């Protein structure tokens, strides 16, 4: 347990979790104040998922990359668990909104969005590093909201999985594949190596 406490503090997880929850609460409160609709706008709901995940991206990397590669600890399962924890932290308040007067959408929609975007964050962290990991999920989200429609038949249903109807099995499968791919890739690798001084400047 001492290792876990040290890990949580070194990755600044408490602060990231507070920021994540704050983003969801502010979005929910803003909609509740200015709209009587029981379900929050789809675009705002998707961006709220992104806002809930974004503060925790920086926690995916430590201050010194060489420490993780030089230790005897098994880092791959720990990295995978860390990424899954991020998904759970983001999903809980989004799903809890269904018990209130302003819901972010169906459970299927929210779980699909959290899973797919978490997978993209994992891929971004593994391929680009934690400082640039935000680019992949944000670019994909913006493109889907601009180009994607209410229903995109055929291969487009998989490409625009984020904005497909909740009952779309293809979209759900795509999100699950992205999550699995992100988990495996991030567990195996955490972006380009940085020297400690460079990592400190990025904090």
N, C-alpha and C positions, 0 to 999 in steps of 0.2 A: 504493500500500500504506500510505502514511503516513495517508491519509484513513481507511482501513479501521481501522487501529489506534486512531486518535483516536475514531472512531465506536464501536468496541467498548468502549473505556474509558469514554466519556461515557455510554453506556447501561448501564454496569455489567453487561455480559453475562457475564464470567467468574464473578462471584458467583452470578448467576442460574442459570447452567448447573450449578454445583456443588450448589446447593440442589435443583435438579431431579433430578440423578442421586442425591443423597442420599435424596430422597423415595422413589424407586423401589427403591433398595437396602434401605432400612429396611422397606418393605412386603414385599419378597421375603424378607428375613432373618426377619421376624416370622412369616411363614407357614411357612417352612422349619423353624423351631424348634418350632412348636406344632401342626403338622399333617403327616401323612404323605401326604396327597392330592397327586397330581402336578400338578393344575391348581388355581390359586388361585381362590377364590370369585369369582363373576361381579361381585357388587356391589363387593367390595374391588378387583378389577382395574380397574373403571371409575373408581372414585375415585382409584386410583393414577395413571391417565392424567391425571385432572384435577390431582392434586397435582404431577405432573411438568411440566405446562404452567403452573400458577399462578405460580411464582416468576418466570417470564419475561414476564408480562403488563406489569409496570412498565417493561420495556425498550422497549416499543413507542412510548413518548413521551419526548421530550427535556426538558431543564430549561427551555427557552425555546421556545415554539411559534413565535414570530415569526422565529427563526433559520431554520427549515426553509422557511417560506413566502417568506423574503426572499432566499434564495440562488439562484444560477444552476444549481445541481445539479438533476438530474432525480430528484425524490424518489419518485414513484410506483413505479418498478421497484425501487428500493432498499427501500421499505416492503414490497412484495410478497415480495422475497427474504428480508427479515428474518422475516416471518411464516412462510414456508416453512422457514427454518432452525430456528425454534422447534419446528415439527412434527417435523423430522428428529431434533433433539436428544432430544425426548421419545420418539420411536418406537424409536430404536436400542437403548437398554437394555431396553425392554419386549420387543422381538423377540429380543434376546439371551438372555432368560430361558428360551426354548424349548430351549436347549442345556444347561439345568441340571435339577435335580430338582423345581423348582417353577416352572411356566409360568404366565404371566398370561393365557393363552388362545391361540387360533389366530392366525396372522398376519393373517388376514382381519378377525377381531374387533378386534385391536389397531390395525391401519391404519385401519379404519373409524372407530373411536372417536377416534383422534388427528386424523384429517382433519376429522370433523364438529365436534369441540370446538375445534379450531384456527380453523375458520371462524366459529364463534360468538364466539370471543375477538376475532377481527378485526372482526366486526360490532359487538361491544360497545365496542371501542376507538374505532371510527369514529363511533358514534352517542352514546356516553356518556362517552368519555374513558378513559384508561388506569386511573384510580383506581376507576372503577365497572365496568370491562369484565368483572370476574369474575362479576357478578350473572347475566348471561345464561347462560353455560355451567353454572354451579352450579345455578340454578333449574331449567333444562331437565333436567339430570342427575338431580336429586332427584325430580322429577315422574315421569320415565321409570322410575326404579327402584321407585317406590311404586305407580304406576298400571299400568305396562306389564307384560305377561305374557310367557310363553315364546315365544308366537307370536301376533301380532295381524293377522288377515286384513284385506284391503281397505285403506282409507285409513289405518287405524291402523298398518299396517306401515311407512308412511312417517313417521307422527308419532312412533312409538316405535322409530326406527331404531337407537338406541343399545343396546337390549336384545334385538333380533331375532337369530335364529340366523345363524351365519356365512354360510350359503348364500343368504341373502335378497338378491336382486339389487335389490329396491326400496330396502332399507335402505342398501345400498352406494351406490346412485345418489343417495339423499337426502344422505348424508354428503359425497359428491363435489360436489353442488350447493352445500351449505353452505360447503365449503372455497373453491370458486370465488367465491361471493358475498362471503365474508369477505375474500378476497384483493383483489378488485376494489374493495370498499367501503373497506377500510383503505388501500389504495394511493391512493385518491382523497382521503380525508379522515381526519384523526386527531382526532376528537372536538371538543368545544367548546374554544375558545382559552382559555389561562390566562396570567396575567401571570407573569413570572419569580419574584416573591416567593411567589406561591401555589404554583407548581410546586415551589419549594424546600421549602416546608412539607410537601408530600406525599411527599417522599423519606424 
